[in-house]
Amino acid sequence: MIYIIAMDNLSSINALRLLQSADEFRARLSGEFSAVHGISVNEFFLLMHLDQAASNRLPRVELAKRMHVSASTVTRMVAPMENIGVEVREVDARDARFAFVAITKAGRTKLSEAQTTFAKQAGYAFQDRWETSELEQLSNLLYRLIVGSSANLT
């Protein structure tokens, strides 16, 4: 059965194209991140959020909010990442019930390596299709969608 989404306005068409573009880029990254770095795209984003946070750590709930996932999803992501030493759980010194997820030195190294792969794939995505002025305009337009968001990594 084929489902057709009625796209009778430009906002709907653009939103659909934006989601499809993001899915396409994520799919390109997934295989290389897994094979080369041993992490998923979501784990890459998790490491980026931790790296940019004050003290390089965040409460699990705040991390979930920034990543637009549930706190239990973050918990499931953190366990295997702890096993490979890229992050660690830290307990609050004043309240043991309150814990943080923190990036380790190994995590920063893994993130740096993955950022190189990310940059390479981003280059492939835009090469031969865009002029520099178009890329600058696209960047400015996309930034307007995320400005003020806690999920903003730029």
Secondary structure, DSSP 4 states (H G I P E B T S, - for coil): --------SHHHHHHHHHHHHHHHHHHHHHHHIIIIIS--HHHHHHHHHHHHSGGGEEEHHHHHHHHTS-HHHHHHHHHHHHHTTSEEEEE-SS-TT-EEEEE-HHHHHHHHHHHHHHHHHHHHHHTTT--HHHHHHHHHHHHHHHTT-TT---
